Amino acid sequence: MNQVFFTGSGSESNDTVLRMVRHYWAAKEKPEKFNIISRRNGYHGSTVAGASLGGMKPMHQQGGLPIPGIVHIDQPYWYGEGADLSPEAFGIKAAQALESAILDLGEDNVAAFIAEPIQGAGGVVIPPETYWPEIKRILAKYDILLVVDEVICGFGRTGEWFGTDLYGLEPDLMPIAKGMTSGYMPMGGVIVSDRVSAVLEEKGGEFYHGYTYSGHPVAAAVALENLRIIKEKKLIEYVRDDIGPYLQERWQALASHPLVGEARGVGLVGALELVKDKATRTRFDSELGVGGICRDMSVENGLVMRAVGDTMIISPPLVITREEVEELIAKAELALDLTLEKIRSLS
Ligand SMILES: Cc1ncc(COP(=O)(O)O)c(C=O)c1O
């Protein structure tokens, strides 16, 4: 992957993806390969193409989305949707939804499949181990592009440079942002494989697509310095070998809390599923807004833990220390205790 189309954000990156993917197939004289398959509850940004590629219903309800030519398949969310299946069996089933969609639409009408390696905004959905290998098996059978959205997973979040490395994927396009500058300046991009850039260069003519701030020199300088520091301080190795495993071990301890049905994570992302009944994975009545209560308790006590429904998620900085992990865990535990107290007072 040797070319980058620079943008100002992850959303702009995914707008670029949508146009580039369709332009690629048109350049190959296959304009009917127009549909993009994505996933329910995936998140790819807030612009028209980003929110359409994303699979979030409440976003689609605002502004008449999704735009045509985007098909959403099931997500690999075992805890929430796996029912009686084992995680392994459910991972295969969720992946096979891709093959069904390709066959329903017809391979000749499908341009690409887009997915986050781990769904971030959807609730840190870590796919079962069987999921990505089965997706790879399916993609090998059909001539469609793979777009791996690295906006959250990229630049060390999972303990590898990219989520793509974690799962051994070979994307054709890779939208990036966030960790590229560690957020100190807005910058994003789409990393383009040689397979795609060769076609665009030879047959695509001019790509009528560009942003005033693409490759902005101040953002680029900050990104380069950020990458230099990540390498110099060996932050990827630190997340992979030291602080990531440490956080995950401590995070797992929260699974014994009466409110927590599952504690999961990879590297420096984590999620807690808040449930009424751990054994049956039964959720609280959504009217209670348990996730929101827990988030408010947490933020009041100085820990930014986000609520996605009743799933609590964290994404601490790559430089977090062991002492700070202890503080994070203590604050998360306090938020859980206070939430339980509040739920009991309401019933
Ligand atoms: C996976 C993913 N893609 C795209 C985006 C959109 O990026 P931005 O908010 O920079 O537009 C996000 C933002 O959270 C994201 O998590």
The ligand as an ORCA input file, in Angstrom:
! r2SCAN-3c Opt
* xyz 0 1
  C     -14.213      3.540     12.503
  C     -14.489      4.988     12.281
  N     -14.554      5.457     11.029
  C     -14.768      6.760     10.776
  C     -14.940      7.658     11.802
  C     -15.201      9.102     11.488
  O     -14.087      9.840     11.791
  P     -14.210     11.416     12.078
  O     -14.966     11.567     13.367
  O     -12.780     11.876     12.144
  O     -14.926     12.029     10.931
  C     -14.863      7.217     13.121
  C     -15.012      8.170     14.245
  O     -15.184      7.808     15.389
  C     -14.642      5.852     13.379
  O     -14.599      5.375     14.622
*
